[in-house]
């Protein structure tokens, strides 16, 4: 392998479910800086719920447009590590994403519209003999570092046309309203539904979450009194059910997979 000249300085972000207790993230950073000492590495989140691909996908969708062109995003929520699942590199506009082919990039790809997707096969840009349980350190981190140092995206491997997509429930729109579902509960207990902001194109009479009826859309949590339920569009761009200063999942007794029913105003 030819020695890489470190002429470029790129941002590399890390999003994982590794936590920070065991040093896994530190090992990834060591690999990156060994290959490209000029790289800038930013920790997005390392406390994604273990194996929760949906949560990782939401975080990636949320951060995508807030980083400059040229940013390389490494995302590792990878319950299938070591199996036959592919390692992917995506170029969406002028940003690159690296991670496992398990649906982690589904929401991002849907929002971006067009992405070039390649399977990472070129071992010249991995660590020697990648450990089967640590592709974050031995595959994705070194590939990110080499890309940040100027390696062309196209040399990573062949194009992929059938990347894995999350099997998320689709909201059902009817003449009366929308039937949706909770797809994520965050650390505050807020309930993200699968109803996107673009679907709410007219006033609704009420929204039923568990046994509670919410009759308007709020802009922020403090629009209602403490302990009161509300609905708003969250930073991911989806309808969210919350309880001001409380854990909505606990207060309302509902969570991921539970149904949400919205009815239009007549």
C-alpha positions, 0 to 999 in steps of 0.5 A: 500500500502506498503511503498516504500524504496527509494533505487534507484536514477533515472532520470525522464524527463518531456515533456508537453504542459503545459507551465510554467505560471500556475504552472502545471509542478511545481505540478508534480514535487512536487508529484515526490519529495514527493514520491522520494526525491532522484529523479532527474527531468529534464525539456525537454520541456513544450512549445509543441504547445497545443494539438499537439501530432505530435510535442510531438511525434517528441520530444520524438523520438529525445530525446530517445537515448540521455538519459542513461539506466534507465531514465523514460520519462513522456510525457503529450500532452493529449487532451483526458484527462478524457476520455476513453483513456488509460494511458500507460507505455512503456519499450523500452530497458532499458528506460521507457515512461509514457503518454496517449495512443493517438499516442504520442509514435508512432514514438518512438515505430517505431524507437525502434522496440520492446517495452513492453506496459502496461496500467497503472491501479494499483491505488496503485501508483497513487494519491488518486482520480485522477482529471479527467483533470490532469493525469499528476500530479495524474497518470503519475508523481506518477507512475514515482516517484514510478518506480524511487524508485524501484517499478517493471514495471510489477505491473502497469497493464496488457499488451497492444497489440493495442496502438494507432498509429498516422495516419500520411501520408506515403511518396510514393516512385516511380521510379521517386522520392518520394512524401511526406508531411510536418508533422510539423512546428517548432518555427523557421518555419522549415518544417519537412517532412515525408521523413526519411533519410533512404529513400534518398539513391541516389542523387536527381535532385530537391526537390519542396517545394511550388514554390521553387526548391532545387537542393541539400541536405545541411548539415547545414543552413549556407551552403546557403546565408541568406534568401535562401531555403535549404533542410537537414536531421534534428535532428529527422532524417527526411528531413527538408525544411528551409530558412537560418535565416528566417521562411521557412513556411512564406517565402515559404507560406507552412505548415503542410499538404502541399505536397513535391515532390522529383525527382531522378537524371536520 
